[in-house]
Amino acid sequence: MGRSRRTIPEELLLLALDPTTGTTAQPQSLDLGLAGAQLVELALAGRIAPDGDRIAVVMPRPTGDPTLDSALELLRRRGSPVRAVHWIGGPRLGLRQTYLSHLERCGMVHAVEGQMCGVLPTTRYQATETAISREIRARLDNAIRTGVPPDPRTAALAALAHAVGLGKHLYPGNEGRSSRSRLRDLIRHDPMGGLVAHAVMDVQNGVAAPPRRPSAPGSAAGAGHGPARQPARAAAEPSGVPGQSRHGHGHGSMARVGAR
């Protein structure tokens, strides 16, 4: 896959960057969204395909994007289709930082070092290619205003933006309510984007854990699987969390400590 085209994870991250503070909106749910965006990008590249609520590898050939290819290889090693909600809910330590560092190398963001409370080192990221961020935002705005079905990439981006709670970041306040509603409605225009977006919201809700297996004779009741874990991250390290179902929205913003 050519690197002239920005990937959906990159675009989602650029949408989430606050131009004033240099921090990312909805950081915890954004981590889940980036894992989901990788699935959508791999599907658009013809490497994976939905199989019910599961994801199956249909072409293991690398895409040429190291971060996507790492995800593709992990999926391939599973050997059988994996539920989207379980994949997105798995640990993704440092995924957000990986993409921020990539955007910095590409010259699309600039890292600004600083300190929190005069002690803790912090890194904030300012967009340098603001025309790119404006173009991404314009695609969403156009799809919302016109009601014309967007292309699959824009539809998937809109679905993920809604799933991670960026609606209130992009279209704040009462005046943005109708735009947020239409952003949510765009989820129906891309089946893969919709599947992934619902899985992201399911994980945030922690609605479902992996199904329990019947207890063997003599075993303790309920052994094998515990309840779905809830998102619990240190501020300095972005990662993913597990769960499932089709409701829910994102979390609040926070500044990245160390490398955020």
Buried (B, 14 or more C-beta within 10 A) or exposed (E): BEEEEBBBBBBBBBBBBBEEEBBBBBBBBBBBBBBBBBBBBBBBBEBBBBBEBBBBBEBEEBBEBEBBBBBBEEBEEBEEBBBBBBBBBBEBEBBBBBBBBBBBEBEBBBBEEEEBEEEEEBBBBBBBBEEBBEEBBEBBBEBBEEEEEBEBBBBBBBBBBBBBBBBBBBBEEEEBEEBBEBBBBBBEBBBBBBBBBBBBBBBBBBBBBBEEEEEEEEEEEEEEEEEBEEBEBEBBBBBBBBBBBEEBBBBEBBBBBBBB
